[in-house]
Amino acid sequence: MISKPNSLTWLFGWLLAFASMPASANLNVFACEPEWASLVLALLPDANITAATTAWQDPHYIEARPSLIAAMRKADLAVCTGASLEAGWLPSLISRAANRKIQPGSDGLFFAADHAPLHQSREHVDRSMGDVHPEGDPHLHLSPDAIPRVVDALAKRLASLAPEQATAIQQRYIRWRGDWNQERQRWRVAAQRLEGTGVVTQHSTFDYLLRWLNVNVVADLEPKPGLPPSSRHLRDVLATPSISDASVILVASYQDDRPATWLSNQSGIPKVVLPGTVTGEPGQQTLQEVIGLIIEALLAHQRVEHVD
């Protein structure tokens, strides 16, 4: 379980490495979410990176603050999730920054969702369905299979914008890919132990990873995507027969954990708050570490669940 820090001191320390070289010598990168900042860092350590959000913020809802507008204005590259995840704030930010380098359709605007298949795409979407994205579920950053595709495309984009560093970027990508593949093999072993495990979630933050692990989501605390849990819905979840199959209630660090606490108290199912992305704290600085942390939490509660 993680706790929310009392200040943003950790964030400034984490991002300090991104600004270690003069801005004139390196790419200025605007990352909509911290996962993309961490991947840019792995490929281009001397880039000047601004992360618009943290693990304790819902990426759907961000204010286009003056500091973000200024960072976007000087960006050579903006790396975002896409698939409408940032639809409520990114278009306004791009418009107000008036930076020709990162306009839609330009090489300076990179959407991760354009480079991997998404789950649950829909031909028809309306507001009655909640916060549903027609392109599909945009929370692909915890997918063991999708992220290598994204990083491959990101490395090529960075190399095109910084051709003098293309060889170094490719070498770092090869090392990153090798490390990722080694971790993925360990995750596959864990998946064999977790197959069929049931969990309760809130929103789809962990869904790509859970699906890859063959872990079943037996209930969602949200009545519809993006809608806060109501008392009536929580009672319905508690009365769901399949709730007895759940070994844990998973909540992302940016979410209100009070509904999960209520359900945990009523059902006896343990609640675990986990980072939905990298945080910059020790052991949570890369997507590999975050995925490993989530898997370890699932295994720990499965072991408790099956003690004789």
Beta strands, then each sheet from edge to edge (+ up, - down):
strand 1: 28-31
strand 2: 48-51
strand 3: 77-80
strand 4: 109-111
strand 5: 198-201
strand 6: 216-220
strand 7: 246-252
strand 8: 271-274
sheet 1: 2+ 1+ 3+ 4+
sheet 2: 6+ 5+ 7+ 8+
end
